[in-house]
């Protein structure tokens, strides 16, 4: 019996040793506890340069070589190899005591194995960070270490790539200084809350909204309270509401460029400043291609002003750069804040410059002689803080004389702007072609489209662009198109585009005279209809559409630029007018002269033009499809055209009952809506007001067949 117990004990010990041996020989995925991508910002965005594998044991003495591992990385659909190698090739492997690249080839001790990879390639377009930083890794053979054997993996390890609702593990030194401000920090954290602003006005629904705006912020390493800094704000294309500011920073190469030592030194040398602050707000609402801006627009402008004040930003060196929808926000700001930006660098942008902005936009309008919709839909903002009715002089003081906040072509004619797009971006190119032709027709001054061959090497492209920029021209507007390039990407490769922006000065554009075009648009007697005036888009029947030829000496007031869809058919012809109006009969602007109370029953708004034939809508009206006269189901007018205020500046709570025209400031009993003639617009209240109306804000456009009275936030007394 005793001998049997001894045998059983020996057998049990042998089994334990065997089991222990199996545990030591377990696959490597049990020992690789974390995979981290180490990236950098290359020409094509966030790109992998190394992978850090963290083991659960000391890897000192490990016989690591490139053939010990296999990597699976994201491969762009279109890319060029610049050197010998392929995406996913492992160039160096070493053991290190931290999860970082080592020029010396590691310490040889520690729990980390570093795999340096091939990076000498460039993609045709920017690589999204969640692709560029994604990695799968296999340890394909056993590794011998001083402590024993770490066997090959039987299961692929990742840095959370492909795992739903999990953040990728990665590090990128170039963006290490960015701080993130968001209410939903998630795995990437936050330095503080999002920027909050209540009561932000939306042109898309005419209502006020409370906005929380996440953003990323970079302060120079040597930032100090006594310094003076430049600011660049980057507006990316429309994103999703869940976007973390980190993702916005990595959406393009630009934030890392502006945070770089190169950009910081450029600002210091060019302007004598102490550095460059980089701001990346997260846009979650789309700016309507038809001209309506969302509530986030107001929040962004207030955020800019807060950053400018808090961090001692020099107002002569505030820069804006943005792509597509992001650029449209900057363009809209540039209209409302004349000479706010020292320079704008835009990628693939266009805008909807329209006086008659408050419209339901009907599609297929090119089939009809008249090209206006029939009822209000977009509503001009009324925040006096956002919308200025003045320009700025060299000291930053407001100048009211001659300012027209809706005449975009006039307002930007003294600005420092660089438009960059691809040669085949028809929507963007048609927009800037239209502006160039208008300037040429009206005053004989224009800017030309400069073509860069995007297939040339980068040094040749930079040299060509620098030569173009060095040529003296009458305007500060530069238009650069890349032949054979990629949308929103080609110009970001070139240092000369960033250098142009950061060397601009607001004083230069304030000193530059605006073009003399702040008067109504008129047609030239001869309308040019050749290839130089043809736009890419056509009518539904395939017939060509040409830019209008302007009369020399006229202006760009009341000129509405094209509203185009993104397909091959134009929605509206260039220079379109509201239904019933035409350039042949002449179109003029009208303005409010004064407001006279009619007791507490209503008010008489005196205009500087006869308003006979008034076209006006009121809150609650049906929205009519003018193409066939049918009511648009589920849509009603959201906003009355006027708000009234008493002598103390308090808004009157009134419901408008009727609006018509008269030749005297008095009620006209039984008057039909919009009837009458004369210079007075009579507004009747449904119930008596609490006080007399002594001031008014016009919230939507009103018009006749020859007159447009554009909306304004400005109080008229």
Secondary structure as UniProt FT lines:
FT   HELIX           2..24
FT   HELIX           28..30
FT   STRAND          32..42
FT   TURN            43..44
FT   STRAND          45..55
FT   TURN            60..61
FT   HELIX           66..68
FT   STRAND          69..73
FT   STRAND          79..81
FT   TURN            87..88
FT   STRAND          90..96
FT   TURN            103..104
FT   STRAND          112..117
FT   STRAND          121..123
FT   HELIX           129..132
FT   STRAND          135..139
FT   STRAND          143..145
FT   TURN            146..147
FT   STRAND          148..150
FT   STRAND          157..158
FT   TURN            161..162
FT   TURN            164..165
FT   STRAND          170..172
FT   HELIX           173..175
FT   TURN            176..177
FT   STRAND          178..181
FT   HELIX           186..188
FT   STRAND          195..201
FT   TURN            203..205
FT   STRAND          208..213
FT   STRAND          215..218
FT   TURN            221..222
FT   TURN            225..226
FT   STRAND          229..235
FT   TURN            241..242
FT   HELIX           245..249
FT   TURN            250..251
FT   HELIX           254..259
FT   HELIX           261..271
FT   STRAND          276..281
FT   TURN            289..290
FT   HELIX           296..310
FT   TURN            311..312
FT   STRAND          313..323
FT   HELIX           325..336
FT   TURN            338..339
FT   STRAND          343..347
FT   HELIX           365..367
FT   TURN            384..386
FT   STRAND          391..392
FT   TURN            394..395
FT   STRAND          398..399
FT   TURN            401..402
FT   TURN            405..406
FT   HELIX           408..411
FT   HELIX           412..414
FT   STRAND          417..422
FT   TURN            423..424
FT   HELIX           426..443
FT   STRAND          449..453
FT   TURN            454..455
FT   HELIX           458..470
FT   STRAND          477..483
FT   TURN            487..489
FT   HELIX           490..493
FT   HELIX           495..502
FT   HELIX           506..511
FT   HELIX           531..533
FT   STRAND          534..538
FT   TURN            540..541
FT   STRAND          544..546
FT   TURN            552..553
FT   STRAND          569..570
FT   TURN            574..575
FT   TURN            579..580
FT   TURN            583..585
FT   STRAND          588..589
FT   STRAND          592..598
FT   TURN            599..601
FT   STRAND          602..607
FT   TURN            612..613
FT   TURN            619..620
FT   STRAND          622..625
FT   TURN            626..629
FT   STRAND          630..636
FT   STRAND          642..645
FT   TURN            647..648
FT   STRAND          656..662
FT   TURN            669..670
FT   TURN            673..674
FT   STRAND          680..685
FT   STRAND          695..698
FT   STRAND          702..703
FT   STRAND          707..709
//
